[in-house]
Amino acid sequence: MADLIQTLGAGLLIGCVYGLLGLGIVIIFRASEAFNFAIGEFLVIGSFLFYIFYFDLGLPLVLALPLGLLASGATGALIERLSIKPLLGRSGLSMTIITLGLASVLRASVQLIFGAHSYSFFIELPDLTLESGYLLFPSERIWAGLLSAIAFGLVLFFLFRTRWGVAIRATSESQPKAMAFGIDARFILLLVWAVSSMSIAVAGVMISNFGALSYLTGIAGLRAIPVVLIGGMDSIGGALIGGLIVGLCEALVGSYIEPLGLVGFKDVAPYLLLLIVLFIRPYGLFGTVRIERV
């Protein structure tokens, strides 16, 4: 029983991080119907920006984290202006295809600037290690789940309790109608990319804090794909639920199936689970079912 509790707890903690990654994709999809395949590169860029402020410049965490997130948001907004804005008014598929090329460009840029080696990454945070009997939850895992949950909550507050959040949700429902009511859809799309980049950066910092940071850390961003497809492409709550499901799936497979000899199967298991969910619910657990006339 202790092993099961340990496994479930670890899965829920990392699931919060995955949910935050999924949120970064969902809010962009809701605003433009584009899937950001460059999420892994945004994750790495956000982590490196924080690294500069915290490790290179030696700023305290209370300054380095907000500055790193603001820099990540500004970077996301700049990328949106240069690559996404020219496609405004076209189909979401066009924007999605652009993000595929954007991923390659950003990955090469990060490798050129920061090199191919790994950077040691350890944030000095109060020790929250939970140890009781056979249970052990390391401090960095607890902080990762806690800060990711807080960041998720702040994004929800911004979307549902602020004036800009109302404008974002209105634009997500219908860009033409939003523009008819005087909402600047172009600025809203820029704002969405900035908020998404900041959310992804928080998840990236938490993942990097598990040990090291390199351009290969972006592989972790691929976890957002099963997260959002399981939860629903346009569901904010589904992003969180999908993240928790993927986290639990990884933890359970890693603890009970991989020891049987299937080494590395936990990396494949979320995608197998994704296939099962899509066979039953093609739009995800909480995605909007769309009926189109052919």
Secondary structure, 3 states (H helix, E strand, C coil): CHHHHHHHHHHHHHHHHHHHHHHHHHHHHHHHCCCCCCHHHHHHHHHHHHHHHHHHCCCCHHHHHHHHHHHHHHHHHHHHHHHHHHHCCCCHHHHHHHHHHHHHHHHHHHHHHHCCCCEECCCCCCCCCEEECCEEECHHHHHHHHHHHHHHHHHHHHHHHCHHHHHHHHHHHCHHHHHHCCCCHHHHHHHHHHHHHHHHHHHHHHHHCCCEECHHHHHHHHHHHHHHHHHCCCCHHHHHHHHHHHHHHHHHHHHHCHHHCCCCHHHHHHHHHHHHHHHHCCCCCCCCCCCCCC
